[in-house]
């Protein structure tokens, strides 16, 4: 075990990261599109901008977009239909303080020069509010569509990660499968803060040691509390071997919020149907096991979306701060 003094505070990276992730605390965000679309894989995107603005007004910490290049019928969810960087740029100009996250850019399907340029552009246009989730991809159908091999995506993910990090240097020098730079050219803009925060999604075909060493945080899928606590504790022990600070954990959660605040939880796909009191209890438990941010997805929510947002803001958020 290292002799370094470990702090529970997370290092400041940019405005979005700093506002969403705070040591030993939990914040709550929302997944776009903010609508119920259980019966169709493609959302309508009605009132999408009004609802993002409402999320900011109500005090949610973030909104999260997804990167879904193709509508794959077997997967059953096309996510929000717009290119994530185009949409992030649009939202950057329409909001002022809410963090703008993407969960997650599928790195092996894009050249990292374009990801680096787009991410830094959104970061600057939003005054440092971008949080960049990254993933290796879990839809095999997308790879032949782009003439790429699904099976080597783990190696390409690591090389893409390295390329994006190097683009944050001035006149970078390095070589990997994506290109060679000899220090004679540069990429602008640079990130607003220290660097673009990059959070690894799931395993992304990497070892836990690699994720602990390289990512600015980890996006985990929901698991039972005891198992999740064990995974988080072991990961943070790995971080302490090489870092003097800790890194945040976030999770998604599908929510079908009952009008009855006392309704007990029942499982739905990757989430729960429950009342506001039990949602607050759930979030407090996640905070206590080491989760720092939960992104709520209302795709399966049966109530009116805006009423649900207001109910969470008034009945749940005050109970977890």
MOJO-V369771 format. One record per pair of residues at least 24 apart in sequence whose C-alpha atoms are under 6 Angstrom apart, sorted by the first residue. I is the first residue (numbers start at 1). J is the second residue. D is the distance in Angstrom with one decimal. If there is no record, write none. Layout:
i: {I I}
j: {J J}
d: {D D}
//
This chain:
i: {2 4 6 6 7 8 10 10 13 13 14 14 15 15 16 16 16 20 25 26 26 26 27 28 28 28 28 28 29 29 29 29 29 30 30 30 31 31 31 31 32 32 33 35 35 36 36 36 37 38 41 41 41 42 56 58 61 62 62 62 63 64 64 65 65 66 66 66 67 67 89 92 99 100 100 101 101 101 102 102 103 104 104 104 105 106 106 106 107 107 108 108 108 112 112 116 120 120 120 124 128 131 132 132 133 133 134 134 135 135 136 154 212 217 217 217 218 219 219 219 220 221 229 248 249 249 250 250 250 250 251 252 252 252 253 253 254 254 255 256 256 280}
j: {241 244 244 245 245 246 246 247 193 194 128 193 128 129 99 129 130 61 292 287 292 293 293 60 61 293 294 295 60 61 62 63 295 63 295 296 63 64 296 297 64 65 80 299 305 299 300 301 299 300 76 77 78 78 98 313 98 98 99 100 100 101 102 102 103 102 103 104 104 105 122 126 129 129 130 130 131 132 132 133 133 133 134 135 134 135 136 137 136 157 153 156 157 160 164 164 189 190 191 192 192 197 197 198 198 199 200 201 201 204 204 205 239 247 248 249 249 249 250 251 251 251 289 292 291 292 291 292 293 294 294 294 295 296 296 297 296 297 298 300 301 316}
d: {5.3 6.0 4.7 5.2 4.9 5.6 5.8 5.8 5.4 5.1 5.2 4.6 5.1 5.3 4.5 3.9 5.8 5.8 5.7 5.4 4.3 5.1 4.8 5.9 5.8 5.6 5.0 5.9 5.3 5.2 4.4 5.5 4.5 4.9 5.0 4.7 5.6 4.7 5.9 4.9 5.8 5.4 5.7 5.9 5.8 4.3 5.6 5.8 5.4 5.5 5.2 4.2 5.4 5.4 5.5 6.0 5.8 5.2 4.4 5.9 5.5 4.5 5.1 4.6 5.9 5.6 5.1 5.6 5.8 5.3 5.5 4.8 4.9 5.7 5.0 5.8 4.6 5.9 5.5 5.4 4.7 4.4 4.7 5.7 4.7 4.9 5.4 5.3 6.0 5.7 5.8 5.6 5.5 5.2 5.9 5.1 5.9 5.8 5.0 5.7 5.3 5.4 5.9 4.9 5.6 4.6 5.3 6.0 5.2 5.3 4.7 4.8 5.3 5.2 4.8 5.8 5.0 6.0 4.9 5.7 5.2 5.8 5.0 5.9 5.1 5.4 5.8 5.7 4.5 5.6 4.9 5.5 4.6 5.9 4.9 5.9 5.8 4.6 5.6 5.8 4.0 5.2}
//
